Amino acid sequence: MDREQEEIQFLGVFGILKESFNIVSSWRKIFSQITLSLIIPLSFIYLAHIEISALIFRNIIVDEYYLERTPEGTSSHNKISHMLSSEWTTFILFKIGYFIFFIILTLLSTSAVVYTIACIYTAKEITYKKVMSVVPKVWKRLMVTFIWNFIIIFAYNLVSAFVVLLGFIILGSIPVLLTVFLVLFTIIYLIGFLYITIIWHLASVVSVLEESYGLNAMAKSQALIKGKMAVSLAVFFIVGLCFFGTQFMFKALVVFVDHGIGKRIGFGILNLVLMSISMLFGLIIQTIIYFVCKSYHHENIDKSSLSDHLGSYLGEYVPLKSKDVQLEHFEV
């Protein structure tokens, strides 16, 4: 982050991607340590849950198949029914456990990366030990922001499901119009979902570097993204493409195809590395976009005040005051 604040606002899609690569290459040691301790475990949990979920679900499908073809009231039917009930319980409990661990590691990873880049931005001395001492004091604020994002996503999906149901009721008898409606709705839904995702990622950075969190952080991120929406959409689309591309490759090469244990382990390790890289750069990019948006809106971040704020993490977490980070405008 050697650029002047006035210059940051002019970073486009490739400029932001290049800046993220420059940061990682210049600070390889600290980001390698963060990746080994947080990002790789996060990626491993994510990929392992895909494999384990598929394994449990396959067993459920097989047992449901046999249950339908077994006469009711027989001992075999009761045994399969009991086994099926146990498998569904295992599946649900596994999903809940995975979700909890995944969210905790995501929040810890976000805290570590955002704090590290903020220290780099202010030219403040940064060590892995210092980062790990700060992370537990920040992730609780991120949790509040995440919970509000979860509520918004849930409401968004609920309304979307209602609209689709309404579409089937009104246009169900006209297949052509129903198909057009579903195509248009899918496009609009994906754009809306991507928009909410961008707001959430930016709100995560706001929650770490500013005094706002939760709905306030999301409102601030929504205001910040104005004017840089096209660039942000393009960058997050590329990041998402890498993320879901790796996920698809993992399913295709490891989960649903049996190449033998040796090849599956090899492909699994390859996908673990790719997923870790994707997650690390995703977190770095969302922080860079925060600074780009700040610069675009001429909101100067006082580096000395931010540096003092970052140093205050040696004690209790003290959010950066509004006057230090939010509305100190500079001339362009």
Stockholm file with secondary structure:
# STOCKHOLM 1.0

chainA/1-332         MDREQEEIQFLGVFGILKESFNIVSSWRKIFSQITLSLIIPLSFIYLAHIEISALIFRNIIVDEYYLERTPEGTSSHNKISHMLSSEWTTFILFKIGYFIFFIILTLLSTSAVVYTIACIYTAKEITYKKVMSVVPKVWKRLMVTFIWNFIIIFAYNLVSAFVVLLGFIILGSIPVLLTVFLVLFTIIYLIGFLYITIIWHLASVVSVLEESYGLNAMAKSQALIKGKMAVSLAVFFIVGLCFFGTQFMFKALVVFVDHGIGKRIGFGILNLVLMSISMLFGLIIQTIIYFVCKSYHHENIDKSSLSDHLGSYLGEYVPLKSKDVQLEHFEV
#=GR chainA/1-332 SS CCSCHHHHTTCCHHHHHHHHHHHHHHTHHHHHHHIIIIIHHHHHHHHHHHHHHHHHHHHHHHHHHHHHTSCTTSHHHHHHHHHHHHHHHHHHHHHHHHHHHHHHHHHHHHHHHHHHHHHHHTTCCCCHHHHHHHHHHHHHHHHHHHHHHHHHHHHHHHHHHHHHHHHHHHHTTCHHHHHHHHHHHHHHHHHHHHHHHHHHHHHHHHHHHSSCCTHHHHHHHHHHHTTCHHHHHHHHHHHHHHHHHHHHHHIIIIISCCCCHHHHHHHHHHHHHHHHHHHHHHHHHHHHHHHHHHHHTTEECCHHHHHHHHHGGGSSCCCCCHHHHTSEECCC
#=GC SS_cons         CCSCHHHHTTCCHHHHHHHHHHHHHHTHHHHHHHIIIIIHHHHHHHHHHHHHHHHHHHHHHHHHHHHHTSCTTSHHHHHHHHHHHHHHHHHHHHHHHHHHHHHHHHHHHHHHHHHHHHHHHTTCCCCHHHHHHHHHHHHHHHHHHHHHHHHHHHHHHHHHHHHHHHHHHHHTTCHHHHHHHHHHHHHHHHHHHHHHHHHHHHHHHHHHHSSCCTHHHHHHHHHHHTTCHHHHHHHHHHHHHHHHHHHHHHIIIIISCCCCHHHHHHHHHHHHHHHHHHHHHHHHHHHHHHHHHHHHTTEECCHHHHHHHHHGGGSSCCCCCHHHHTSEECCC
//
